[in-house]
Amino acid sequence: MHKKRHKREYALFRLLAAPISVFPRSACLVLGHCLGGLLSMLDKKHRRTAGRNIDTAFLDTLSEKEKRRLIFRVFTHFGRTIFDIVKLGRMKKETIRSLVDVEGFHHLQDAIKRGNGVLLISAHYGNWEIASVHLGQMCPLWVIARELDNPLLEKDLRQIREHFGGRVIYKKNATRRIIQALRANQAVAILMDQNVLRSQAVFVPFFGKQAATTPAAATFALRTGAVLLPSFCTPIEKNRYRLEIFPPVEYQPSGDTPKDIEALTEACTRTIENQIRKRPQWWLWMHDRWRSRPDPPG
């Protein structure tokens, strides 16, 4: 049953992706924009989730008209991003380099000089895949990822990542490989803006509400001494991107490991929230970020 569904999904994906092989990138982005706009009208489930999340984050500061406009922009940006990610697999490395302006590269260079590895923390914001592709050309990079439910789609995405130098570490049984990479003074990228199971989570504030957050970045940083660097790739004019690498999240372990993990996870999450507040239309609001809830007090 699953295999048949996966084949149907993959066939639909290939049908939608077919024009990407023929059309110039600018046309592909327009097509992605249109498809995202169509989804914003047809996909009621994720539209409701986005609206609920925006209400949680911004309370009553947005009018209904502003909220509808933001949701539409989120969907259209997502459509453009997906089409651009697929287009990546057909681009030369030199072309990708020409699309991305890098700011703050010296932060990455300084972090590597410390010799304990680098944890690049980011979110499903802007174009996270082109960020990893570009960074993979700048330094040895591993990307922590969850396998897609559809193995056919996963194969295509993995080929795109690895074609440009980004090696994938899947979350299942990832601990040993992550530690090996950090001890070899390599970089590991982790997206830490999505809901995780309560049993695996640290609950920290995100837009004022406790959110189940992966403690992985904080745990590995405390264990290895790796530098935590926030990094985001955002759209700019002329269908280009700006990859910003920010100063490290500084921390001084207290010796109380659980409290240190929680405090450091909260600090990392705060950098993500601050970035989203700057340009909320570039975050994946249709993800059910606050699905897992903490245990009731007492």
Phi, psi and omega in degrees: 000311180296321182298319179295317179296318179299320179294320178295316179298319182291321178297319177296317178300314181295324178296315180291328183278345184305316180298337183297328180291335188256317187282152172293162184301320181300320178291323178297321179293322176296317179298317178297320177300314181295318179295319177298319177297321177296318179297326180297335178270326186268329186270081184295323183300308183285334175294319178294318179299316179300316179297318179296317180294319179296321176299318179298317186284320189247003178052237184255021185279345179250137173286167178299322179295317179295322180293316178299319179295319179296316179299316178300317180294325177297313181294317181293323176296320179298318178299315178299318183296315180298315180294325179290323177298316179295320179298330179306321183295350180245012182254151173279156180302321181296325179294317179297317179302322183288344182271348191238124170266132182253130174237137177084021180300332180297334176295320178292318179299316180296322180295319180295326180297335179292334171087007182248014181086168183227133172252110178272112182260136182207197185210173173282075191218136183065232174238093185291331181285319179293333175297312182292324178297315182291316180296326179295341176271349183260334182198162175299121189228136170244142180244123176279127184216157171260133179298137173296151180297329180266111184295335179290316176292322179299320180299316180296315182295320180295321179297321178298313182298312188283335178300328183254017170101353178273117179267144189257134169246117179279147189302324181292125179058041186267344191306309185298317183291324178295314180297320177300316180296316181293320179290340173272010179061039176257174181257142177232125181260135180223131174266121188236037183249010184247155180298142173234166179301145182303322182292341182251005194254157160250129180268119180226158181293137174219111189054040174081001180233137181300128183233136178289114190234142178295132176271007190301312183300313180296318182299312182289325178297315180293327183284325188247344186081013180298150178276135177263115181241116172290142180210135181220144180243113188241147178293143172229189186294159176061036176059034178250178181228154171243118176265113181253127174250122188262166176302155184294152170282109184279146179208149177231105183303138179267344185101344175265093190302310180303318180291323178296318179298315180296315182295319181288323175297319178296319179296318178295318180296325179296322179295323178292314179300316180299321179293317180297321180299330180295315182218080186296341182291350184258004178259158185274075185293343182282356174281137183280076190296327185255029184295310179285136182242148179291160176300143177296147181298145179085000000 
